[in-house]
């Protein structure tokens, strides 16, 4: 779900944040992302600009503190962010981290449909960060190290 610059300005204002150019850009990158993004991935998607990675990082932190972004993966000690469910696609689901190439992918809903979300653990499960680790289909197909 991509948001316009005007929508981004409005969302930031409702959370009491100034609509600075880097903050608007980071918010829009998160809204266009189809998978969780790290600080360096957000910076890469912003391309050639005048903002250093620290500026991007500070804005990710501000967006998280304001409830506009969430950390949904900490694979390899790297925070990966998504737009908060109220503004994005409700990105609370398991992820798969490839131990060979480092790729992080959202697992398809049909693979995770059997995870029960009822009972005393339901809120804990909904807020949990679930990450499966192994080799992605591409690495398995290439015969990457560790597949033998």
C-alpha positions in Angstrom: 0.0 0.0 0.0 1.7 3.2 -1.2 0.7 6.5 0.4 0.9 9.9 -1.2 3.1 12.7 0.1 0.0 14.5 1.3 -1.2 11.4 3.1 2.3 11.0 4.7 2.2 14.6 5.9 -1.2 14.1 7.4 -0.2 10.9 9.2 2.9 12.5 10.6 1.0 15.5 11.9 -1.6 13.3 13.6 1.3 11.7 15.5 2.8 15.1 16.4 5.8 14.7 14.2 7.2 17.4 11.8 6.9 16.4 8.1 10.6 16.8 7.3 11.8 15.7 3.8 13.8 12.7 5.1 10.9 11.6 7.4 8.4 11.8 4.5 10.7 9.9 2.3 11.3 7.1 4.8 7.6 6.8 5.5 6.8 6.6 1.8 9.5 3.9 1.3 8.0 1.8 4.1 4.6 2.2 2.6 5.8 0.9 -0.8 7.8 -2.0 0.6 6.6 -5.6 0.1 8.9 -7.0 2.8 10.6 -5.7 6.0 13.4 -3.3 5.4 16.6 -2.6 7.3 18.1 0.9 7.7 20.6 0.2 4.8 17.8 -1.1 2.6 15.7 2.0 3.2 18.8 4.2 2.4 19.4 2.2 -0.8 15.8 2.7 -1.9 16.0 6.4 -1.3 18.9 6.5 -3.8 21.2 9.4 -4.3 20.1 12.0 -1.7 21.8 14.3 0.8 20.8 12.3 3.9 23.3 10.1 5.6 22.4 6.7 7.0 22.3 8.1 10.5 19.5 10.5 9.5 17.6 7.7 8.0 18.1 5.6 11.1 17.0 8.4 13.4 13.8 8.8 11.4 13.1 5.1 11.5 13.4 5.3 15.3 11.1 8.3 15.5 8.5 6.6 13.3 8.7 3.5 15.5 8.4 5.6 18.7 5.4 7.3 17.2 3.7 4.0 16.4 4.0 4.5 12.6 6.5 1.7 12.1 7.3 -1.6 13.7 10.3 -3.8 13.9 9.1 -7.2 12.7 12.5 -9.0 12.4 15.8 -8.8 14.1 17.6 -11.5 12.0 21.4 -11.3 12.3 21.0 -8.5 14.8 19.6 -6.1 12.2 16.2 -4.4 12.8 13.9 -4.6 9.8 10.9 -2.2 9.7 7.4 -2.2 8.3 4.7 0.4 8.2 2.5 -0.1 11.3 -0.6 -2.2 10.6 -2.9 0.8 11.1 -1.3 2.4 8.0 0.0 -0.7 6.2 -0.9 -4.3 5.6 -0.9 -5.6 9.2 2.6 -7.1 8.8 2.5 -9.4 11.8 3.3 -12.9 10.4 6.3 -15.3 10.4 9.3 -14.6 8.3 12.0 -16.8 6.8 15.7 -15.9 7.0 18.1 -17.7 4.6 21.3 -18.6 6.4 23.2 -18.7 3.1 22.2 -15.5 1.2 20.7 -13.5 4.1 17.4 -13.0 2.3 14.4 -12.2 4.5 11.0 -13.2 3.1 7.5 -13.1 4.4 6.1 -16.6 4.7 2.9 -17.2 2.6 -0.3 -17.2 4.6 -1.1 -20.8 3.5 2.0 -22.0 5.4 1.1 -20.3 8.6 -2.7 -20.6 8.6 -2.7 -23.3 11.2 -1.2 -21.1 13.9 -4.1 -20.6 16.4 -4.8 -17.1 17.5 -7.3 -18.0 20.2 -7.0 -18.6 24.0 -4.8 -17.1 26.6 -1.7 -16.9 24.3 -3.5 -15.1 21.5 -2.2 -11.6 22.2 1.3 -12.9 22.8 1.3 -14.8 19.5 -0.1 -11.8 17.6 2.7 -9.6 19.0 5.5 -12.2 18.6 8.3 -12.0 16.1 8.5 -15.5 14.5 11.5 -16.2 12.3 12.3 -19.5 10.7 15.9 -20.1 9.6 17.3 -22.3 7.0 18.0 -22.2 3.2 15.7 -20.4 0.8 14.4 -22.2 -2.3 16.9 -20.4 -4.5 19.9 -21.4 -2.4 18.7 -25.0 -2.2 18.2 -25.1 -6.0 21.7 -23.7 -6.6 23.2 -26.3 -4.3 24.6 -23.8 -1.9 27.0 -24.9 0.8 25.2 -26.8 3.6 22.7 -28.5 1.3 24.5 -31.8 1.1 
